[in-house]
Each structure stands twice: as C-alpha cells, then as structure tokens.
Amino acid sequence: MKTNLLQKAMLLCAGAIIMLVSCQKDPDDDITAKNLKGMFVVCEGNFGSAEGDITWYNPDDGKTVKSLYYSANSTELGDIAQSFVIADTLGFIAVNNSQKVTVINMKSFVAVKTLNNFSYPRSITRANEKTVYVANGNGFADNYIYSIDLATLKKTDSLVVTTGPESLITAGNKVYATISGGWNNDGNTVIEIDPETFEITKTYTVGSCPVDLVADNNMNIWVYCKGIASYPDITYTGMGLCKIDRTTGKVTTFPFTEMVSPGIYNVAASPDGKTIYYLNNGLFAVESAATSLPASALINGSFYGIDVDPKSGNLVGLDAVNSKAVIFNTNGIEQDSFETGDFPNSVVFSY
C-alpha cells in the first residue's frame, strides 16, 4: 500500500492511462494520492480467469475507473482478488488463486513488488506501524499468519494456526483472526495476536465457520459465523453473530434461524461503532448494546458483501449478480450506484 528510471517511466505511463479512462480529468492533472482518494472496490473476477481487479469510485464527482489495476499496469492483476489494505503510500492486494500479494504505489496504482510463495492468501490487515499481516491457508494445509515488513516488503515471520484462517482485523493494539475450518467449514474460534511478540495470546470459541469480524465502539469484536453446511439439502447449523467482550472474555451468541449469504464480507460497523450491520437474506442493523437481533431487515435484497463509508456513514452493498455497488443512507434509502468489475466483495476507503 504503500525508484530507478524504469519505474519512473511506468509511473508516467500509468498516469496517462488513468487520465484517459477517467476522461473528465484535465490532461495535465498528475495522478496523485489526492485524486485517487475515494472507494476502492475489490472485485474477485471469475475463478480461473485472472480478471480480478480493483474498481475505483470518487463519491465527490462520480468518476469511476472500473479496472484500476489494469489501467495503471497494462496487465491483469490475477486470479481472484480477495482483499486489499492501505498502509501509508502502499496498497497490498491478496490474489488468492494466483498465490501472491501484489504491492502497489497508492499515488499511481502501479505495482512496485509481487510477494510470492503463498498457498492461498485470504485477508490482510495492518498490524502496527511496521508490519502488515496476511492470513493464508489452502483449505486443508499451509495455515499461517504471515508478517510482512513495511520497510523491506519481505516476509519476516510466520505463525502457525489451525485450518482456515480467514478474516483479519486490528482492534486496539491486537490483531484478531477468524479460524473457519477450511474446506470442512467446521472451525469455531477467533484468535488474538499480539503484534509486539507475534504470538497468540487468547483463543475465543464462537459459532461454526466464523468468516468475518468487526470492532464496535467499545472495541468488542463481532464475529459473523456462517455455520456448517449439510448436503444435499444445504441446511446450516451453528450459524449466528457472536460478540466477544474484550474486557471479560465473555462470548455472547445471537443465533440465526436461516443462512442466506453467499460471500464472506458480511459484517461492518458504523463510523462511531455503535451500530453493527450484517447480511443474511437482507441487510440488518443492530445496536452494539443490543441484547437481541432485529426481526426485520433495514434493506431487502441479496448482497455479496457490505462496507460502511467512514466519512458519510453510508452503507455500500455489493451486488455480484449485476456487478455493481449500491450506496444507501443509514435509513436504507438508495443514494447512488456504480458499475464494478465481476464479483465485488468489499470496499476500502481512503479520504
């Protein structure tokens, strides 16, 4: 997220390409971090197609670059863009079926380095000022949390975890990871990692197959658990929303009566952390101090992922069927929408 003559030439070319696709920009307006601020939508692309990319959208003027990485680099990003995180002037994109993490310059979106030797990178978080962590696991083996040094852009350490490390977040001075169980989807824990020692300090038992998590206003952790699927009827058990009290260690479970959510980025928080949003056959809102889940959805419809704009508080629902992002206000009223690449799963905001 976060040069020799060749890299400088690439930066100039990338600036020219993005100015063409943005079409409303002044031809002499350099690409800078300022005019690349906005929403960065992670678009997985179709499996096996190497068409994963990032769609960029500026909510101030509505400008969009549908395939930002390709526009800046004149080459495909890779097979299944899974997650994206920004650390200062660098961006880190996990491309899971290409077994790599691509590092880009946030002023131009030009690739500066490719980190290889992953088996299936999933989620990325900035652990502290010096490092980012990458969750990795191919569904049955190679289950690690990797530490990458921001100064050298090299893997510096690896932490062995059980099968299926999925989503990572940093809350307070700790990092949290869901352990989903891999292909068996039978994991039921969230681990806490201390970035100072790179050790697991706590393990919490939650619902079945935890895939996503977010922190609320009290730095308590809300965990989205998809449950264990049974076939051929495709029924689920153990699904729900779990709340981890970081002070007491107590886990409160709010069970779901059904599971209708195809993606993994299914939970988000309002900018003040007082409202938790989650997906399950609609988009629901629950107060962080609530003792039960709401009976009805705030927004009807099926989404592949959700996120919350930290500046406006608007909700962004990601429609994988129609390849678009739909923006709603906190009352659930649609405000805007824009086209994205295929299978949009999450949004990263930079203002």
N, C-alpha and C positions, 0 to 999 in steps of 0.2 A: 504494500500500500504505500507502499511508501511512495567526466564521461569521455571517451575517445571520439574521433571525428565521425566514425560511422554512426554512433549513437546520436550525435548531434544532427546528422543528416536525417536519421529516422524521425527525430522529433519534429523537424521542419516538414517532412512529408506527411506525418500524421496530422499536423495542424492544418495543412492544406486539404486533406481528405475530409476531416471533420467539418471544415468550413463549407465544403461542397454539399455534404449531406444535410447540414443544418440549414442551408440555403438562404436564411434570412440574415445571416451574420455579415458584418462588414468584411470585405476581403482582406483588409489589413489588420483585422482584430485577432491578435495572437490567442492561441488556446492557453488558458491559464487555469489555475485552481479555482479562481473566482467564477469563470463562466462554465466550469464543469461541476459546479455545485448543483444539488438537486437530488433526484431519486435515481438510484441505480438498481434496476430490477434484474435479479438473477434468473436467467432463462435456461433451463436444463437442455432443451433441444431433444430431438428424438433419439432414443437409445441406438447406438451404433452408427450414428450419422455424423458425429464430430461437429455438430452445428450449435453446440452450447455457446451462449454469448451473454452480454450484459446490455439491456436496453436502458438508455439514459433519457430522463424526462426532467425538464425545468418547469416547475409549477408556476413560476412567475410569468413566463411568457408562452408556455405550452410547447416549446421546441422539444423535439424528440429525435434521438438517433437510435434506431431500432437495433442495430448490431454494432455497438460502440467498439468492441474489441477488433472486429474485422475491419471496420472503417479506419481505425488507427494503425493496424498492423498488416493489413492486406493478406491475412491468413486466418484460418479458423482457430478458435480457442481450443476446441477439443470436444470429447465425448462426455456429456453430462456435466454441465456447470452446476455444482452443488451448493456452494456457499461463497460468500465474499465478505471481507472485512477491511476496514481502512485503518492504517496506523500512520499518522502524520502524513508524509508525502507519498507513501506507498500503499498499494492495494494488493491484497492476497486473494486469489481465486482458487478454490478447490475444484479440480476437474476429475471427478472420481473414477470414471471408467477409462480415462487416459492415465490414471495413476500418477498424477502430478499436481503441484501447486504452482500457478503462474503468478509472478510478481510484476506489477505494473507501476508506472510513474503516474501519479494522480493528476499531474498537470497536463499530460498528453494522452494518457491511457496506452502508451507504448510499453511493451514488455521489456523489462530490464533483466529478468532472470527466470529460469524454469527450475524448480526443485523437483527432482525425480526420486525414484526408489520408494514410492508409496504403493501399497496394495489397493487401497480404496479410500482415499481421503474424503471425509464427510463434512465436518464443521470446523470453523476457525474462530478463535477469539483472541483479542489482545490481553495477555495475562498481566503484564505490567509495562513499565516504560521501556524495558529492554527486550521483551520477548513476545511472540505470539505462539499459541498452541494449536495443533492440528489433531483432530480425532481421526483415527484410521482403523479400519477393520474390514476384511473382505467377506464378512458374514459368518465365517467359522474359524478364521485364524488371523494372525498378524494384528492382534488387537493392542494398539498402543495409543498413548497421547504423546505426540512429538513436540519438542520445544525448539523453536527457531529463533536464532539471534537476529535482532533487527539491524545490528551494525554490520554483520558479516553475511547475512542472508544464508546461513548454514544451519542444518540440524545440529543441535548441541547435546541433546539428550533424548531419551525415550523412557516412558513409564508404561510398564505392562499393566493392562487392565483385562477384565473378563470380556466375554464375547459381546460385540455390538455397541461400541462407543458411538454415540450419535451426536446430539447437540451439545455445544459448549456455550457457557456464558461466564462473564466475570462480574461478580457482585461483591461490593466492598473490596476487601483485599484477598478474596479467594476465587478460585475457578471451580465451576460445577459442570459435571458431565453426566448425561443420561446413558445408562447401560441397557440397551434394548433387547439383547439376546441374539442378535444377528439373524440368520435365516430362520431360526426356531422361534423368534419373537417372544421368548419366554424370560427375558431379563426383567428384573423388578427393583433396580437400585439406581440411586444417584450418588456419585462420589464427589467429595470435596477435596480440592488440591490446593496446597499452599505453594504459591509461586516462589517463595523465598527458599524453600527446601526441595521443591518439585517432588513432594510426597503426598500420598493420600492420607488426609487427616481424619476424615469421617466418611461413613457409608450409611446412607438412609434407604430404608425399604419403602418402596412406593407401590403403585399399581403395576399391572402387567404391561410390558413393552413400552416403557417411557421413551418418547421420541423428541420432545421439545420442552423448553423451560424458560421462565422469565422471572425477574425480581420485581416485587411490589414496593410501595413507599416505605415499608419497614425493613427492606432487604430480605424479606421472606421469599422463598423460592416456590413458584407454582409450576407444577410438572404435568404435562399432558401425556396420558397413558392410553395407548390405542387398544390394549387388550390382546389376548391370544385368540387368533382366528381358528375356527374349526371348519373343516370342509367335509362334504361338498356344499353344505347349506350356507356357508360363510356367516357363521354366528361368532360373536365375540364374548369373552369372559375377562373380568378383571380390569375393564376399561374405566376411566374416570379422570378427574382433575384432583391432584394432590397438592397440599400446601405444607411446605416444610418451614417450621418456625426455627430460624437460625439461632435464637436465644436459648430455647428449651430443647431443641432437637425433636420436638413432637411433630408427627406427620398426621395431618387431617385429610381424609379421603372423601371426595364428593363423587359418588359413582354415577356413571352414565347408564341410561336404560337402553340406549342403542348406540351404534357406532357407524356414522356415515361421514367419513373424512378421508379422502384419498391421499393427501400429502402428509408431510412431516412437520411443516412450519405452521403449527396450529394454535399457538398461543402468543399473545402480545400484551403490553401494558400501556396505559395512558401516560402522557409525559410526566404527570405527578405521581404515577404509580398507584393511584387509588382505585383504578378500575382495571380489571383483567378481562381481556377479550379472548374468546376461544371459538373454534369451529366444531360443529357436529350437526350436519344437516341444517345449516344456517350459521349466522354469526351471532354469538351471545355475548352479553356483558354482565359481569358480576363484580360487586364492590369487594375490595381487598379484605374488608372486615366482615363480610357476609358469612352466615352460618349454613347457607344452602344455595343451590344453584337456581337460576331463574327458570320459570316454566315455559317461557316463550322466547323466540329469537328476536334480537334487535333488527337483524336484516335477514330476510329469507333468501335462499339460494345456496348453491354449492360453490365453494372456493377451494383452490389447491393450496393456498397459503394466505396469511394475513400479516400486516405490519401496521404500525402507527407512526404517523409523521410527528417527530418530536417538536416541531415548530408550531404547526397548526392544530395538532391533536386529531386531525382527520384520520379515518381508517382507510386502508388500502386493501381491497380484496382482489386476489389474483385468480383470474379465470383461465384455466388451462385449456378448456374446450374451445374458446374463442380467441385465445392468445391476446388477452388484454388485461389491463389493470383498471379497476373501478374505484374511484375515490368517493367516500361518504363522509358526511359530518357526524358528530357524535350522537345525533338524533336518528341516524340511519338513513338520511336523505342523500341520494346521489348528487355529487357536485361536478364530477368530470370523469372522463375515461380516456385511455390512450392505448394504442396497439403496442404489443410487445413481441418478443421472439416466442418460440414454441415452449410450452410448459413453464410459465413463470412461477417461481416457488417462494420468493422472498424479496424484500426491498431493503437496501441500505441507504441511509440518508446522510447527506453532507451539505451543511449550510455555512 
